[in-house]
C-alpha cells in the first residue's frame, strides 16, 4: 500500500533522513521505533507532505505522494494523528469530530461513523459538548484518533500515541488501535517510543537511528533481538 524509496528529507541545510526505505502492506500495523531525534516524526511528516523529501519517492497504491500537497494526500486516504494531539481546544468534542469529516459530503454515513466512534470512545460521547481543551491528556488522544477516523482513512499515521499518558490509559489506547486495525482493516503506521508496546501490536517493525533504517523484520523477531532488548526494551 505504502512504499518509501530512498527518501532523504531536510530542514533547510540540515539532513534529517538518509535514504530511508520502508513498506506498509494493506491491513498491517507497522511500527517505526527509535530514540528521540531519530527521524520518526520527520518520516511521517514526509509521507503527509508537510515536509516533502528532497530526494527519493513515496508511493501510495502506486501513486507518487511526494508530488502532492498535504490536502491532496488526505484526499487519497491518509490521515495523521500528530505528536501532542493538536486538537482544536476551543471547539467542542463534537465540533472536533466534524472537522475530521470536512472533506466528506455523505451526511448519513458521517452520523453513522460518529455514533460508532462514540461507542468506541464512550467518554467522548459523555464529553461531546465540552471544549476539547477541557479534556484530560488521554481523552484528547482519543479525540485526536477519533477525529482522524472521521475522514475514513485507508492508512492511519499515529505519532507517539502514548506520550504523556498514564500506563492504564496507554494500555486502553493500544487496545483501541488493535481494534481499529482488526475491525475496519485500517492500515496503520505507528511511530512510538514505547517499543515494547508498539512491537506487541505490530505485524512488522523498523528501527530508525540518526535518520537511517538500521534494522527491520517481524515484530516478534525484533522483540526477541538482544540488541533491541538492550537499546529499547530495558532488558
URUR-V242073 format. One line per field, one symbol per residue. ss: DSSP state (H for helix, E for strand, L for the rest). phi: phi as a letter, one per 40 degrees, with the letter a starting at -180 (. if undefined). burial: 1 if it has 9 or more other ideal C-beta (glycine too) atoms within 8 Angstrom, else 0. Layout:
ss = ???
phi = ???
burial = ???
//
This chain:
ss = LEEEEEEEEEELLEEEEEEEEEEELLLLEEEEELLLLLLHHHHHHHHHLLLLLLEEEEEELLEEHHHLLHHHHHHHLEEEELLLLLLLLLLEHHHHHHHHLLLLLLHHHHHHHHHHHHHHLHHHHHLLLLEHHHLLHHHHHHHHHHHHHLLLLLEEEEELLLLLLLHHHHHHHHHHHHHHHHHHLLEEEEELLLHHHHHHHLLEEEEEELLEEEEEEEHHHHHLLHHHHHHHHLL
phi = .babbfcbbbbgcccbbbfcbabbcdgcbbbbbicdgchccdccccccgcbcccbgbbbbfgccccbbcdcccccchbbbcccggfccccccdccdccccbcccbcdcccccccccccccbdccccbdcccdccccdccccccccccccccfccbbbbbfccdgbcdccddcccccdccdcccbfccbbbcacccccccccccbabbbbfgbcbaaicccccccccccdccbbgb
burial = 1111111111000001101111010001111111000111111111111000100111110000110101011101011110001010001111111111100100000100110011011001101101010010111111111111111011111111110010001101110111111000011111111011111111011111101110100010011010011001100
//
